[in-house]
């Protein structure tokens, strides 16, 4: 099939299974599979296309192919601003398909002063990780650059399979649940919080470490590593068998909360693997 034979049309219910297959082919380790139900909910607007609730979006989901679906793209515009968004794109890393989908979305958003791509978490990913895994998707990254987009780093994606479930030790660590998030706190001798972490299990078997931090006055004492081990065991006790996290590490030399080199080393010591760096784009 040549590029000239491909055409784009609005996604309908009959396209859902093929589109889900394309999306899952680009999935990262630890991400749950996209389901037909999730795509259907997105198609009919049952879910907010911006999980963070920052924007009021008019969203379109279109597919490309001729007899069979070769690619799928979601794009939107903010009603309150002159900004267009390319939310996600999956085309099997076929240059003609990816380029045609991008050109289609750019034509639809031609009157927008600014267009952002891969800047928001997608509703199709319950782990809500923004950004394009550039190394794993070089064709998509190259197509964006060819069309005038500039990239900016938006963090590192790490993954770990969890150990077998064991009893969670409660030596100085308290556990609370708030709005679906599990908060772990390590208490010092005076009852003050010296380290804390937040995890969730947004999808069966798949957990997310949203945050882990140690009070500056209590660092270099092994608290972070011990709390991270507690997070692994707690996630396992909740039924998860893998855990992912997203670390802002593109300013490793900074002497502040964005200087994450020590955190990355800690993750690696307890078995996490750095999977990819993520990037978002602006034109």
Secondary structure, 3 states (H helix, E strand, C coil): CCHHHCEEEECCHHHHHHHHHHHHHCCCCCCCCCCHHHHHHHHCCCCCCCCCCCCCEEEEEEEEECCCEEEEEEEEEECCCCEEEEEEEECCCCHHHHHHHHHHHHHHCCCCCEEEECCCCCCCCCCCCCCEECCCCHHHHHHHHHCCCEEEEEEEEEEEECCCCCCCCCCCEEEEEECCEEEEEEECCCCCEEEEEEEEEEECCEEEEEEEEECHHHCCCCHHHHHHHHHHHHHHHCCCCEEEEEECCCCCCCCCCCCCHHHHHHHHHCCCEEEEEEEEEEC
